[in-house]
């Protein structure tokens, strides 16, 4: 049974905080463009208010989410319960990218542990909140967080990360602008 919420209330906020990962879906405007779905984890997600969420965005091999948000802002964030009671929550809305120096970036980064791979923050104005059963989602146990992202970023160092972002994060796979150089 599906349910639509008016806002992210305290019980829903607590449930979201308990989830160890989330998924982000975006798409370009072009018909031939690639839809992107990215898994996210670590301590990076924050509920900012009854209609706002955000997360710290770490350096990755692509920049699709950022490029799509810069082009059109459309986004869906999805949480799944993999243990106990089945549940799926989708947060639909309009997102924007906040870069270092932007107050939204500074606010989100301050809410989470420092991470050497931090490249941006994403803020989403939530326009629709939908809850579904999740009966088809398997039961799984969390073994723990991976430490690979931090080790990888530390090994590259600030200059190496800047070079990597210039090489891999300035343009999406569809040729849309990603991070500014």
C-alpha positions in Angstrom: 0.0 0.0 0.0 1.5 3.3 -1.0 1.1 6.5 1.1 2.0 10.1 0.3 3.2 12.3 3.1 2.8 16.1 3.4 6.2 16.6 5.0 9.2 14.8 6.5 7.9 14.5 10.1 9.9 13.3 13.1 9.1 9.5 12.7 10.0 9.6 9.1 13.2 11.6 9.8 14.3 9.0 12.4 13.6 6.2 9.9 15.6 8.0 7.2 18.5 8.5 9.7 18.6 4.7 10.4 19.1 3.8 6.7 22.8 3.1 5.9 22.4 4.0 2.2 20.2 5.8 -0.3 19.9 6.0 -4.0 19.7 9.1 -6.2 18.1 9.2 -9.6 18.4 12.0 -12.2 18.1 12.4 -16.0 19.0 14.9 -18.6 16.3 16.6 -20.7 17.5 15.1 -24.0 15.5 12.0 -25.1 18.7 10.2 -25.9 20.4 11.1 -22.6 21.3 8.6 -20.0 19.3 8.2 -16.8 21.5 7.9 -13.8 21.0 6.0 -10.5 23.7 6.3 -7.9 24.0 4.6 -4.6 25.2 6.8 -1.7 26.4 6.0 1.8 28.7 6.9 4.6 27.6 9.6 7.1 26.6 12.1 4.4 22.8 12.6 4.4 20.8 15.2 6.4 17.1 16.0 6.7 17.2 19.9 6.7 13.5 20.5 7.3 10.0 19.2 6.6 10.6 19.8 2.8 14.3 19.9 2.4 17.2 17.3 2.4 20.8 17.3 1.4 24.0 15.4 1.4 27.7 15.8 1.1 28.8 14.7 -2.4 32.1 12.9 -2.7 34.5 12.7 -5.6 33.5 9.9 -8.0 34.4 8.7 -11.4 31.4 10.5 -12.9 29.4 13.7 -12.4 26.0 12.7 -13.7 23.9 13.8 -10.7 25.6 17.2 -10.6 25.3 17.7 -14.4 21.7 16.8 -14.5 20.8 19.0 -11.5 22.7 21.9 -13.1 20.7 21.3 -16.3 17.1 20.7 -15.0 17.1 20.1 -11.2 14.9 17.0 -11.3 15.7 14.4 -8.7 14.4 11.4 -6.8 16.1 10.2 -3.6 15.1 6.7 -2.5 15.6 4.8 0.7 15.0 1.1 1.2 14.8 -0.9 4.5 16.9 -4.0 4.1 16.2 -5.3 7.6 13.1 -5.9 9.7 10.0 -4.1 8.4 9.9 -3.7 4.6 9.7 -0.1 3.5 10.6 2.2 0.5 10.5 6.0 0.7 11.0 8.2 -2.3 11.6 11.9 -2.0 10.9 13.7 -5.3 12.0 17.3 -5.8 14.3 19.9 -7.3 17.9 19.8 -6.4 20.8 22.2 -6.6 24.6 21.8 -6.3 26.4 23.9 -3.6 30.2 24.3 -4.0 32.8 25.3 -1.4 32.1 28.9 -0.3 28.3 28.5 -0.7 26.6 28.7 2.7 24.6 25.6 1.9 27.8 23.7 1.2 29.3 24.9 4.5 26.2 24.0 6.5 25.9 20.4 5.1 29.7 19.7 5.5 29.6 20.9 9.1 26.8 18.3 9.9 29.0 15.4 8.9 32.5 14.0 9.6 35.3 15.6 7.6 36.1 13.6 4.4 39.0 14.2 2.1 36.9 13.3 -1.0 34.3 16.0 -0.5 33.6 17.9 -3.7 30.2 19.4 -3.4 26.9 19.3 -1.5 23.4 18.7 -2.9 20.3 20.4 -1.5 16.9 19.2 -2.5 13.6 21.0 -2.1 11.2 18.1 -1.6 7.9 18.4 -3.4 6.5 14.8 -3.0 7.1 12.1 -0.4 5.9 8.6 -1.2 6.1 5.5 1.0 5.7 2.0 -0.5 5.7 -1.5 1.0 9.1 -2.8 -0.1 7.9 -6.4 0.0 10.2 -7.3 -2.9 13.4 -5.9 -1.2 15.6 -8.6 0.3 16.6 -8.8 3.9 20.3 -8.1 4.3 22.6 -7.5 7.2 25.0 -4.5 7.1 28.6 -5.7 7.4 29.9 -2.2 7.8 31.1 0.9 5.9 33.8 0.7 3.3 36.9 2.8 4.1 38.1 2.8 0.5 36.8 6.3 -0.5 38.8 8.0 2.3 41.9 5.9 1.6 41.7 6.6 -2.1 41.2 10.4 -1.6 44.0 10.6 1.0 46.4 8.9 -1.3 45.7 11.4 -4.1 45.9 14.4 -1.8 44.3 17.8 -2.6 46.2 18.5 -5.8 45.7 14.9 -7.1 41.9 15.2 -6.3 41.7 18.5 -8.1 43.5 17.0 -11.2 41.2 14.0 -11.1 38.0 16.2 -10.9 39.3 18.3 -13.8 39.8 15.1 -15.8 36.7 13.1 -14.8 34.1 15.6 -13.3 33.9 18.6 -15.7 31.6 16.9 -18.2 28.9 14.2 -17.9 28.7 11.2 -20.2 26.2 13.1 -22.3 28.4 16.2 -22.6 26.6 18.3 -20.0 28.6 20.7 -17.8 29.6 19.1 -14.5 31.9 20.7 -11.9 33.5 24.1 -12.9 37.2 24.0 -13.5 
